[in-house]
């Protein structure tokens, strides 16, 4: 996203003494979520092997997302583009807009 220039914009009323001349893009860095195992389950960052089951869960649990901006959650092939994955965490945690923590059953890895 390119910086937005506020030059030449006149506010409706004076709200602050100083305003920023340029609004810069904010950078989000996702923290790596990894909980301690508890009763056979553990919270982890989504990995590639769990993408198909995550997409299936979104389709079954939230079919009303069909046709919305979040429809990509139904398609496993779209996760690589938008979701930070465990295998590429160093890059993804800085460059991907979505982080999806998941609860994994340790005995089945599902």
N, C-alpha and C positions, 0 to 999 in steps of 0.2 A: 504494500500500500504506500503510495506516495504521500509525502507530508502535505497537510492541508494548510493553505495560507489563509489567515484571517484578516489580512490587509484589506482595507477598504470596507470592512463590515462595521456597521454602526449599530450598537446595541439599543434595544428599546428604552432601557434606562440604565443609569450607572450602577453597576453591581460590585465593582472592585476597582481599586486604585490602579493596579497593574494587571495586564493580561498578557498571555504569551503570544508572541507574533506568529509562531508556527506550532501546530499541534503535530507531534511526532508519533509514529506508530509505537504502541506499547509492545514489549517483548514478554511473552509468557514462557517460563521454563517449568515444565511439569516435574513435581517431586516424584521420585520412584516409590511407588506404594508396594510394600511387602510386609505383611503382618506376620506375627508369630503363629505357628500352627496351633489350632485349638479344636479339640473334639473331632479330629480328622479332617479339618478344613483349614484353608489358608487364603488370605487375600493376596493377590498378585496382579501384576500388570498383564494385560492381554498378550498372549503369544500367538504366533501364526497357526499353530496346530489347533487352537481354540476358536479361531475366527469363524469357521463354519457353524459351530454350535452357538456362538454369540449371535450370529445373523439369524439363525433359526429361532432363538429365544426372542429377539426383537420382532420377527414376523408373527410369531404366535402370541406374544404378550401385548404388542402395540400395533395391530393392523391399521389403526387410524392414522399412522404416520405415512401411509401410502399416499403419494402425491404431494407431500410436504418437503421442506428443505432437508429433513432427516431421513428421507426415503432410502438414502444410500446405506443405512444401517441394515437393510434387508439383503444387500448384495455383498457376499464375501469378497468379491474381487475389488470392491471399492475401499476396503479397510486400509490397504497398503498406502493409498493416497491421503487419507484423512486422519487415521488413528495411530497414535504412538504405540509401537509394538516392542515387546521385550527384546527381541533379537537385534533390533537396530536402535536401542534406547538412547545411546549417546547423541545421535543425530535427531531422532524423532522427538525427544523431550524438548527440543528447542524449536523445531521446524513444523511440527504437526499441530493442528488446531484442537484435536480431541485426545483425551486420555481416558481409557476405559478400564478401571480396576475390576477384577472379577474374583468371585469366590470359587476356589478350586477344591474339589473333594480329593484328598491326597491318595486314597486307596485306588481310585479309578482314573485319576488325572482328568476328570471331566468338570 
